[in-house]
Amino acid sequence: MVMRAILSTLPDVNALQRRAQSLAVLDAILSPDWQYRYYSFNSKWDTNEMMASRKNGSGDELYILFTTVGAIIKGFDHESFMSPWARDDQSLWPRLFDEVPAVFEQFLKEPAFDMPDTTFCIWRQHADVSWNIGKIEYPDDDEESDGSEEQLSLFSGDPKLYTQFAQDYFEKDLPLEMVTGIYNHEPITEDVVKKLNPETSLEALKSELLEIGYPSR
Protein backbone atom coordinates (compact mmCIF):
# COMPACT_ATOMS: atom_id res chain seq x y z
CA MET A 1 0.00 0.00 0.00
CA VAL A 2 1.98 3.00 -1.30
CA MET A 3 -0.03 5.75 0.37
CA ARG A 4 0.31 4.09 3.77
CA ALA A 5 4.05 3.69 3.17
CA ILE A 6 4.42 7.39 2.35
CA LEU A 7 2.55 8.36 5.51
CA SER A 8 4.83 6.22 7.63
CA THR A 9 7.99 7.81 6.19
CA LEU A 10 6.91 11.46 6.44
CA PRO A 11 8.61 13.19 9.40
CA ASP A 12 6.60 14.95 12.10
CA VAL A 13 5.22 18.45 11.50
CA ASN A 14 8.25 20.41 12.71
CA ALA A 15 10.70 18.19 10.83
CA LEU A 16 8.58 18.40 7.68
CA GLN A 17 8.67 22.19 7.89
CA ARG A 18 12.46 22.16 8.06
CA ARG A 19 12.64 19.67 5.19
CA ALA A 20 10.39 21.88 3.06
CA GLN A 21 12.58 24.90 3.80
CA SER A 22 15.70 22.95 2.84
CA LEU A 23 14.21 21.88 -0.49
CA ALA A 24 13.20 25.47 -1.23
CA VAL A 25 16.72 26.71 -0.46
CA LEU A 26 18.34 24.11 -2.69
CA ASP A 27 16.03 24.96 -5.58
CA ALA A 28 16.63 28.70 -5.05
CA ILE A 29 20.39 28.17 -5.27
CA LEU A 30 20.23 25.94 -8.34
CA SER A 31 17.61 27.98 -10.20
CA PRO A 32 17.80 31.78 -9.81
CA ASP A 33 14.84 31.89 -12.18
CA TRP A 34 11.84 31.17 -9.93
CA GLN A 35 9.64 29.75 -12.68
CA TYR A 36 11.89 26.70 -13.12
CA ARG A 37 11.85 25.66 -9.47
CA TYR A 38 9.88 22.75 -8.08
CA TYR A 39 9.99 23.74 -4.40
CA SER A 40 9.21 27.02 -2.65
CA PHE A 41 8.54 28.14 0.93
CA ASN A 42 6.98 31.27 2.43
CA SER A 43 7.66 31.62 6.16
CA LYS A 44 5.40 34.69 6.33
CA TRP A 45 2.38 33.34 4.46
CA ASP A 46 0.00 34.75 7.12
CA THR A 47 -0.06 35.42 10.85
CA ASN A 48 1.35 32.30 12.52
CA GLU A 49 1.21 30.43 9.21
CA MET A 50 3.83 29.19 6.75
CA MET A 51 3.29 27.64 3.34
CA ALA A 52 5.33 25.25 1.22
CA SER A 53 4.61 24.27 -2.36
CA ARG A 54 5.80 21.95 -5.10
CA LYS A 55 5.02 22.53 -8.79
CA ASN A 56 6.46 20.53 -11.67
CA GLY A 57 5.38 22.82 -14.50
CA SER A 58 3.15 20.15 -16.02
CA GLY A 59 0.06 20.77 -13.91
CA ASP A 60 0.90 18.74 -10.81
CA GLU A 61 0.86 20.82 -7.61
CA LEU A 62 1.26 20.31 -3.89
CA TYR A 63 0.66 22.76 -1.03
CA ILE A 64 1.47 22.41 2.67
CA LEU A 65 0.11 24.82 5.25
CA PHE A 66 1.88 24.95 8.61
CA THR A 67 -0.12 26.46 11.48
CA THR A 68 0.10 26.60 15.26
CA VAL A 69 -1.95 23.38 15.49
CA GLY A 70 -0.12 21.29 12.89
CA ALA A 71 0.06 20.92 9.12
CA ILE A 72 -2.18 19.93 6.23
CA ILE A 73 -1.16 18.86 2.72
CA LYS A 74 -3.11 18.77 -0.52
CA GLY A 75 -1.82 17.53 -3.84
CA PHE A 76 -3.00 17.22 -7.40
CA ASP A 77 -1.83 14.74 -10.03
CA HIS A 78 -3.29 15.74 -13.39
CA GLU A 79 -2.85 12.19 -14.78
CA SER A 80 -4.48 10.45 -11.81
CA PHE A 81 -7.65 8.41 -12.18
CA MET A 82 -8.76 10.33 -9.08
CA SER A 83 -8.50 13.72 -10.79
CA PRO A 84 -11.78 15.64 -11.08
CA TRP A 85 -10.98 15.99 -14.78
CA ALA A 86 -11.14 12.21 -15.16
CA ARG A 87 -14.68 12.12 -13.76
CA ASP A 88 -17.81 12.79 -15.81
CA ASP A 89 -19.11 15.46 -13.43
CA GLN A 90 -15.61 16.84 -12.62
CA SER A 91 -16.26 16.34 -8.91
CA LEU A 92 -13.66 15.61 -6.25
CA TRP A 93 -12.97 11.99 -5.40
CA PRO A 94 -15.41 10.94 -2.63
CA ARG A 95 -14.40 11.55 0.99
CA LEU A 96 -11.13 13.33 0.25
CA PHE A 97 -11.92 16.02 2.83
CA ASP A 98 -14.62 14.37 4.95
CA GLU A 99 -12.32 13.56 7.87
CA VAL A 100 -10.33 16.82 7.89
CA PRO A 101 -10.46 18.33 11.42
CA ALA A 102 -12.27 21.64 11.90
CA VAL A 103 -8.99 23.33 12.90
CA PHE A 104 -7.95 23.16 9.22
CA GLU A 105 -11.27 24.48 7.89
CA GLN A 106 -9.75 27.72 6.53
CA PHE A 107 -7.27 25.72 4.48
CA LEU A 108 -10.12 24.08 2.61
CA LYS A 109 -11.54 27.52 1.76
CA GLU A 110 -8.32 29.15 0.57
CA PRO A 111 -8.55 29.98 -3.17
CA ALA A 112 -4.76 30.05 -3.55
CA PHE A 113 -4.59 26.31 -2.91
CA ASP A 114 -6.95 25.47 -5.78
CA MET A 115 -8.99 22.96 -3.80
CA PRO A 116 -11.21 21.90 -6.77
CA ASP A 117 -8.06 20.28 -8.20
CA THR A 118 -7.12 17.73 -5.54
CA THR A 119 -6.25 14.04 -5.66
CA PHE A 120 -4.95 13.60 -2.10
CA CYS A 121 -5.17 15.33 1.27
CA ILE A 122 -3.09 14.55 4.38
CA TRP A 123 -2.98 16.21 7.79
CA ARG A 124 -1.44 15.99 11.22
CA GLN A 125 -1.94 17.95 14.42
CA HIS A 126 0.99 18.28 16.80
CA ALA A 127 -0.69 15.93 19.26
CA ASP A 128 -1.24 13.21 16.63
CA VAL A 129 1.08 10.21 16.55
CA SER A 130 0.91 9.90 12.76
CA TRP A 131 -0.28 11.52 9.55
CA ASN A 132 -3.92 11.02 8.57
CA ILE A 133 -6.04 10.59 5.45
CA GLY A 134 -9.77 10.18 4.91
CA LYS A 135 -11.56 6.86 4.66
CA ILE A 136 -11.12 6.69 0.91
CA GLU A 137 -11.90 3.87 -1.47
CA TYR A 138 -9.11 3.92 -4.03
CA PRO A 139 -9.74 2.79 -7.62
CA ASP A 140 -8.96 -0.93 -7.75
CA ASP A 141 -7.52 -0.56 -4.22
CA ASP A 142 -4.53 1.20 -5.78
CA GLU A 143 -3.29 3.77 -3.27
CA GLU A 144 -0.57 4.87 -5.69
CA SER A 145 -3.19 6.31 -8.01
CA ASP A 146 -3.51 9.63 -6.16
CA GLY A 147 0.01 10.84 -7.08
CA SER A 148 1.21 11.20 -3.49
CA GLU A 149 4.20 8.87 -3.80
CA GLU A 150 6.02 10.97 -6.37
CA GLN A 151 5.08 14.35 -4.94
CA LEU A 152 6.02 13.55 -1.36
CA SER A 153 9.11 11.43 -1.98
CA LEU A 154 11.68 14.18 -1.37
CA PHE A 155 9.87 15.34 1.76
CA SER A 156 10.10 11.87 3.24
CA GLY A 157 13.44 10.72 1.81
CA ASP A 158 17.10 11.36 2.46
CA PRO A 159 19.51 13.89 0.86
CA LYS A 160 20.62 11.35 -1.75
CA LEU A 161 17.17 11.59 -3.32
CA TYR A 162 17.64 15.32 -3.86
CA THR A 163 21.04 14.80 -5.51
CA GLN A 164 19.37 12.34 -7.88
CA PHE A 165 16.57 14.82 -8.57
CA ALA A 166 19.09 17.62 -9.24
CA GLN A 167 21.04 15.41 -11.61
CA ASP A 168 17.92 14.55 -13.59
CA TYR A 169 16.22 17.96 -13.57
CA PHE A 170 19.00 20.56 -13.25
CA GLU A 171 21.66 18.32 -14.84
CA LYS A 172 24.04 19.06 -11.95
CA ASP A 173 26.07 16.72 -9.78
CA LEU A 174 25.86 18.07 -6.25
CA PRO A 175 28.23 17.26 -3.36
CA LEU A 176 26.19 15.04 -1.05
CA GLU A 177 27.80 16.52 2.07
CA MET A 178 26.58 20.02 1.16
CA VAL A 179 23.07 18.86 0.41
CA THR A 180 23.10 17.00 3.71
CA GLY A 181 24.23 20.17 5.48
CA ILE A 182 21.26 22.07 4.09
CA TYR A 183 18.93 19.22 5.05
CA ASN A 184 20.36 19.65 8.57
CA HIS A 185 19.70 23.41 8.45
CA GLU A 186 23.34 24.40 8.71
CA PRO A 187 23.68 28.14 7.94
CA ILE A 188 24.24 28.94 4.27
CA THR A 189 27.63 30.46 3.47
CA GLU A 190 29.05 32.02 0.32
CA ASP A 191 31.28 28.98 -0.11
CA VAL A 192 28.31 26.61 -0.06
CA VAL A 193 26.40 28.71 -2.58
CA LYS A 194 29.33 28.94 -4.99
CA LYS A 195 30.06 25.22 -4.84
CA LEU A 196 26.43 24.39 -5.57
CA ASN A 197 26.00 27.07 -8.24
CA PRO A 198 28.89 29.38 -9.26
CA GLU A 199 26.45 31.59 -11.16
CA THR A 200 24.73 32.98 -8.05
CA SER A 201 25.81 34.39 -4.67
CA LEU A 202 24.76 34.62 -1.05
CA GLU A 203 23.97 38.31 -1.56
CA ALA A 204 21.68 37.50 -4.49
CA LEU A 205 19.86 34.96 -2.32
CA LYS A 206 19.44 37.23 0.72
CA SER A 207 15.78 38.13 0.16
CA GLU A 208 14.92 34.54 -0.77
CA LEU A 209 16.48 33.18 2.42
CA LEU A 210 14.53 35.72 4.47
CA GLU A 211 11.27 34.65 2.83
CA ILE A 212 12.08 30.98 3.33
CA GLY A 213 13.19 31.62 6.92
CA TYR A 214 16.47 29.77 6.47
CA PRO A 215 19.64 30.84 8.37
CA SER A 216 22.64 32.29 6.52
CA ARG A 217 26.09 33.41 7.54
C-alpha positions in Angstrom: 0.0 0.0 0.0 2.0 3.0 -1.3 0.0 5.7 0.4 0.3 4.1 3.8 4.0 3.7 3.2 4.4 7.4 2.4 2.5 8.4 5.5 4.8 6.2 7.6 8.0 7.8 6.2 6.9 11.5 6.4 8.6 13.2 9.4 6.6 14.9 12.1 5.2 18.5 11.5 8.3 20.4 12.7 10.7 18.2 10.8 8.6 18.4 7.7 8.7 22.2 7.9 12.5 22.2 8.1 12.6 19.7 5.2 10.4 21.9 3.1 12.6 24.9 3.8 15.7 22.9 2.8 14.2 21.9 -0.5 13.2 25.5 -1.2 16.7 26.7 -0.5 18.3 24.1 -2.7 16.0 25.0 -5.6 16.6 28.7 -5.1 20.4 28.2 -5.3 20.2 25.9 -8.3 17.6 28.0 -10.2 17.8 31.8 -9.8 14.8 31.9 -12.2 11.8 31.2 -9.9 9.6 29.7 -12.7 11.9 26.7 -13.1 11.9 25.7 -9.5 9.9 22.7 -8.1 10.0 23.7 -4.4 9.2 27.0 -2.6 8.5 28.1 0.9 7.0 31.3 2.4 7.7 31.6 6.2 5.4 34.7 6.3 2.4 33.3 4.5 0.0 34.7 7.1 -0.1 35.4 10.8 1.3 32.3 12.5 1.2 30.4 9.2 3.8 29.2 6.8 3.3 27.6 3.3 5.3 25.3 1.2 4.6 24.3 -2.4 5.8 22.0 -5.1 5.0 22.5 -8.8 6.5 20.5 -11.7 5.4 22.8 -14.5 3.1 20.1 -16.0 0.1 20.8 -13.9 0.9 18.7 -10.8 0.9 20.8 -7.6 1.3 20.3 -3.9 0.7 22.8 -1.0 1.5 22.4 2.7 0.1 24.8 5.2 1.9 24.9 8.6 -0.1 26.5 11.5 0.1 26.6 15.3 -2.0 23.4 15.5 -0.1 21.3 12.9 0.1 20.9 9.1 -2.2 19.9 6.2 -1.2 18.9 2.7 -3.1 18.8 -0.5 -1.8 17.5 -3.8 -3.0 17.2 -7.4 -1.8 14.7 -10.0 -3.3 15.7 -13.4 -2.9 12.2 -14.8 -4.5 10.5 -11.8 -7.7 8.4 -12.2 -8.8 10.3 -9.1 -8.5 13.7 -10.8 -11.8 15.6 -11.1 -11.0 16.0 -14.8 -11.1 12.2 -15.2 -14.7 12.1 -13.8 -17.8 12.8 -15.8 -19.1 15.5 -13.4 -15.6 16.8 -12.6 -16.3 16.3 -8.9 -13.7 15.6 -6.3 -13.0 12.0 -5.4 -15.4 10.9 -2.6 -14.4 11.5 1.0 -11.1 13.3 0.3 -11.9 16.0 2.8 -14.6 14.4 4.9 -12.3 13.6 7.9 -10.3 16.8 7.9 -10.5 18.3 11.4 -12.3 21.6 11.9 -9.0 23.3 12.9 -8.0 23.2 9.2 -11.3 24.5 7.9 -9.7 27.7 6.5 -7.3 25.7 4.5 -10.1 24.1 2.6 -11.5 27.5 1.8 -8.3 29.2 0.6 -8.5 30.0 -3.2 -4.8 30.1 -3.5 -4.6 26.3 -2.9 -6.9 25.5 -5.8 -9.0 23.0 -3.8 -11.2 21.9 -6.8 -8.1 20.3 -8.2 -7.1 17.7 -5.5 -6.3 14.0 -5.7 -4.9 13.6 -2.1 -5.2 15.3 1.3 -3.1 14.5 4.4 -3.0 16.2 7.8 -1.4 16.0 11.2 -1.9 18.0 14.4 1.0 18.3 16.8 -0.7 15.9 19.3 -1.2 13.2 16.6 1.1 10.2 16.6 0.9 9.9 12.8 -0.3 11.5 9.5 -3.9 11.0 8.6 -6.0 10.6 5.4 -9.8 10.2 4.9 -11.6 6.9 4.7 -11.1 6.7 0.9 -11.9 3.9 -1.5 -9.1 3.9 -4.0 -9.7 2.8 -7.6 -9.0 -0.9 -7.8 -7.5 -0.6 -4.2 -4.5 1.2 -5.8 -3.3 3.8 -3.3 -0.6 4.9 -5.7 -3.2 6.3 -8.0 -3.5 9.6 -6.2 0.0 10.8 -7.1 1.2 11.2 -3.5 4.2 8.9 -3.8 6.0 11.0 -6.4 5.1 14.4 -4.9 6.0 13.5 -1.4 9.1 11.4 -2.0 11.7 14.2 -1.4 9.9 15.3 1.8 10.1 11.9 3.2 13.4 10.7 1.8 17.1 11.4 2.5 19.5 13.9 0.9 20.6 11.4 -1.7 17.2 11.6 -3.3 17.6 15.3 -3.9 21.0 14.8 -5.5 19.4 12.3 -7.9 16.6 14.8 -8.6 19.1 17.6 -9.2 21.0 15.4 -11.6 17.9 14.5 -13.6 16.2 18.0 -13.6 19.0 20.6 -13.3 21.7 18.3 -14.8 24.0 19.1 -12.0 26.1 16.7 -9.8 25.9 18.1 -6.2 28.2 17.3 -3.4 26.2 15.0 -1.0 27.8 16.5 2.1 26.6 20.0 1.2 23.1 18.9 0.4 23.1 17.0 3.7 24.2 20.2 5.5 21.3 22.1 4.1 18.9 19.2 5.1 20.4 19.6 8.6 19.7 23.4 8.5 23.3 24.4 8.7 23.7 28.1 7.9 24.2 28.9 4.3 27.6 30.5 3.5 29.1 32.0 0.3 31.3 29.0 -0.1 28.3 26.6 -0.1 26.4 28.7 -2.6 29.3 28.9 -5.0 30.1 25.2 -4.8 26.4 24.4 -5.6 26.0 27.1 -8.2 28.9 29.4 -9.3 26.5 31.6 -11.2 24.7 33.0 -8.1 25.8 34.4 -4.7 24.8 34.6 -1.1 24.0 38.3 -1.6 21.7 37.5 -4.5 19.9 35.0 -2.3 19.4 37.2 0.7 15.8 38.1 0.2 14.9 34.5 -0.8 16.5 33.2 2.4 14.5 35.7 4.5 11.3 34.6 2.8 12.1 31.0 3.3 13.2 31.6 6.9 16.5 29.8 6.5 19.6 30.8 8.4 22.6 32.3 6.5 26.1 33.4 7.5 
